[in-house]
Amino acid sequence: MFDRTEYNMKLIGRNLRILRERSGLSVKEVMHYLDLGSVQAIYKYENGISYPPLDKFLAMMNLYEAQWQDVVCGPGSDIYRNQQIYCRREKPIVVFELQVRETCEYLDFLRRQISAWAHCHG
């Protein structure tokens, strides 16, 4: 069994804030876009207190015109150069490659789920 990759919640929160600010959006605008009841959830995400649910995370990436690498490593990062930020030190390239493959497989799974949902409800 493979070790699970560990992520830095504070770093991800900081990157979400940077991406929002670079997009010129207020916390309140993001709250409305995500259809949240208050700004507290956005502050929790940006302060690294909690992760956004996947649907909100994907919506934020769409709103900020960002890739998951921008959130995990930082906006405009060279993901290969910065892989040590979020991959374990031992065998980081192997862990990184596995994480990319798992992420792509998961995104493909989500695309299929969204497509099936849209087909049934659309």
N, C-alpha and C positions, 0 to 999 in steps of 0.2 A: 504494500500500500504506500502511496506517496504522501509526503508531508503536505499539509495544507499551507498555502501561502498566507502570510500575515500582512495586513495592511495597516497603515498609520492613519487612524481616524482623524487626528488633529490636522495632519497634512492634507488629507482629502477635504476636510472642512475649509481649510485656508484656501485651497485651490478653487473650491466652489465659490467662495467669496470673491476671489480675484477674477474669476470668469464672469461673475455677475457684474462686478464693477466695470470690467473692460467692455461689457455689453451695454453699459450706460443704463442699467436697470436698477430700480429701487427694490428693496425687500418687499414692499407692498405690491409692486407690479408682478414680481415673481409669485407672490402669494395668490394673486388673482389668476395668473396663468395656470398655476397648479391646482386651482380650485380648492384652496385650503381655507379654513375658517379664521386663522390668525397668523401673524408673522412669526409666532414663537417657534413653529416647526422649522422655518428657514434659518432662524438664529441657532437652533440646535444643530442643524446640519452644518452650518458655517463655523460654528464653534467647536466642532468635532465631538459633540455630546452624543449624537446618534446619526445613523446613516439614513438617507431617504429610502422609502420603499422603491422597488425597482421601477414601477411605472412613473413615479415622480422623478427618479434619477434620470431615466431616459428622456422624459419631458424637459428636464433642466438642460441636458446635453443638447437637445434639439434647440431650445430657446437660446442657449449661449453659443450655438454653432460650434460645439466642442466634441472631441472624441474622448473615449474613456481614458486614454493615455494622458490627456490634459488634466483630468481630474485626479488620477492616481499619481502622476509624476510632476505635474505642473504645466501650466499653459506654455505651449511651444517647446516643450522638452524633447530632446532626442531620447526616445524611450530606451534605446540600447545603452546609451551613455548613463542614463539615470536608473537603470534597473535595480541597482543596489538599494535604492530608497525603499522599495516595497518587497523585494525578494529576500529570502533568507540568505545569509552569507555563504553557507555551505552549498556548493554547486549552484550558484545563482543562475547560470545560463540554462541549465537543465530545468530548474524550477520555473524560470521565466518562460521557456518554451512550452512547458506543460501548461502554465497559466494562460498563455495566449491561445493555445489549442483548446483548453477548457472554456475559455471566454468565448471564442468563436463558435464552439459547439453550443454553448448556452444561448448565444445570440441567435443562432440558427433555430434552436428550439423555440425561443420566444417569437421569432418571426412566424414560424409555423402556427404557434398558438394564436397569435394576433390575427393571422390570415384566416384561421378556422373560425375564430370569434366573429370577425368581420363578415365572413360568408354566412354565418348563422343569423347575425343581427343586422345585416346591411341590406 
